[in-house]
Amino acid sequence: MNTPVLIGVIAALTLIRLGLAAWMPLAPDEAYYWVWSRALAPGYLDHPPMVALWIRAGTALAGQTALGVRLLGPIGAAVASALLFDAARLLFPGARAGVPAVLLLNASLLLGVGSIIMTPDSPLLFFWTAALWAMARLAAGGSGGWWLAAGGFAGLALDSKYTALFLPMGIGLWTLIVPAGRAWLGRWQPWVAALIALLLFSPVVAWNAAHDWAGFVKQGGRVDDWQPMRALGFLGELVGGQIGLATPLVFALCMAGLGIAVSRGWRGRDPAWSLLAALSLPPVLVFLQHATGGRVQGNWPAIIYPALAIAAGALRLTQRRWAGAAALGLAITALAYLQAATDIVPLPPKLDPVAIRFKGWLGLMQQVQAARASTNAAFIAAEGYTLASELAWQLPAGIPVIGFDARWALTALPPASIAGQAGLLLRDVRRTDPLDTAVWPTSERIGTVERVGAPASIFSVYRVVAAGGSGDAVELPHR
């Protein structure tokens, strides 16, 4: 496959992704991040702010629509593909590694599906790939200015997700182990690059300092979830999940690329192979170590694949091998796209990833509106941040949506003014503990509403009267 054909493939994939981004309803987490975009801040409990900034930019261009929320995902994946191609070309001149690297990465579900659903991984992978590209230009003999570009992209990656800490770690490791890297330590560029990254990340640090280090504590708290007796199960989940998300043959080629990168990088201190190893091996080892006692979410290792796609592309495999791996991955991705768009394969709700995240929200909102109309409720409140976010996204602007969750107190959303008003409260039907009478002095359960076709999505509906103090309650925005 030549470069013009590759450009056509990426263009076609981008158009398909944009179409699906416009067609599919928002998942709850996407609605949650959209709420962030309407109350911009330097940080949030769960993540740094970049996903909110991307959504804010997308909705400024395409409106308060699903496409607007997701717009920069497919576009960012296309630009990242171009950067990955150039990085492979620079690191391995003459090896024609760019075409297989781009195809293998785009054939994975991690990018193929991940570029449609707007999460912090979308900007993270873009800026991670951009930093890899800048470092590739440096490793190929570029000027010291590429250090500054790498520092800027690293800082923006840190503003996207905390796992981006592996990026400056990997760059620092490469600088120390490669003679060409150590030669830069006596010059100003790498130190200024580190300062640029720190300055870009400093608003997130300042936000955490002003909020009792809530974001850092939440992410660091995952270490406390330590269950070594379940190590084999967690390790199996990690490996099996990566085989599925990368797709089987793409995963195999990436792991082969990792092995070669580590071997050649360590033995020969080759700048190209060492760079790929330094950006992929540390997170691999940390995630494997974590899986000996805790669950590793399937999307966490996504950061290893840009470098490993280049490594796989540089293995000098026959076109039949890498093209076959890419074809299988693209076929699996196409099935995922088809399932998302048409629900062509009927699956039990508990086994259907589309149903779990996307099904039934419109029907649920119609039930909620009917309940509000029949009770003349002044507001709709929800326990649980994802349900509240979906309500804010789906319900008309004339219906106040009130969120009750401790994390809302860490946002810039306005406090709810509902004291003494009668409204409806939704909470998961599986909760059996009584309502907080300090918040809801008067309450009566009047029925349930349900996301039809989705698992465990029945919510109790209470007629409530709000107390004078609303606690952590905030009023959420509407479209």
HELIX and SHEET records of a PDB file:
HELIX    1   1 THR A    3  TRP A   23  1                                  21    
HELIX    2   2 PRO A   28  SER A   37  1                                  10    
HELIX    3   3 MET A   50  ALA A   62  1                                  13    
HELIX    4   4 ALA A   66  ARG A   70  1                                   5    
HELIX    5   5 LEU A   72  LEU A   91  1                                  20    
HELIX    6   6 GLY A   98  ALA A  107  1                                  10    
HELIX    7   7 LEU A  109  GLY A  112  1                                   4    
HELIX    8   8 ASP A  121  ALA A  139  1                                  19    
HELIX    9   9 GLY A  145  LEU A  158  1                                  14    
HELIX   10  10 TYR A  162  LEU A  165  5                                   4    
HELIX   11  11 PHE A  166  ILE A  177  1                                  12    
HELIX   12  12 PRO A  179  ARG A  182  1                                   4    
HELIX   13  13 ALA A  183  GLY A  186  5                                   4    
HELIX   14  14 GLN A  189  ALA A  210  1                                  22    
HELIX   15  15 ALA A  214  GLY A  220  1                                   7    
HELIX   16  16 GLY A  221  ASP A  224  5                                   4    
HELIX   17  17 PRO A  228  ARG A  230  5                                   3    
HELIX   18  18 ALA A  231  ALA A  246  1                                  16    
HELIX   19  19 PRO A  248  GLY A  268  1                                  21    
HELIX   20  20 PRO A  271  HIS A  290  1                                  20    
HELIX   21  21 TRP A  300  ILE A  304  5                                   5    
HELIX   22  22 TYR A  305  GLY A  313  1                                   9    
HELIX   23  23 GLN A  319  THR A  342  1                                  24    
HELIX   24  24 PRO A  349  LEU A  351  5                                   3    
HELIX   25  25 PRO A  353  PHE A  358  1                                   6    
HELIX   26  26 TRP A  361  THR A  375  1                                  15    
HELIX   27  27 TYR A  385  GLN A  394  1                                  10    
HELIX   28  28 ALA A  406  LEU A  410  5                                   5    
SHEET    1   A 6 THR A 442  GLU A 450  0                                        
SHEET    2   A 6 ILE A 458  VAL A 465 -1                                        
SHEET    3   A 6 ALA A 422  ASP A 428 -1                                        
SHEET    4   A 6 ILE A 380  GLU A 383  1                                        
SHEET    5   A 6 VAL A 401  PHE A 404  1                                        
SHEET    6   A 6 VAL A 474  GLU A 475 -1                                        
END                                                                             
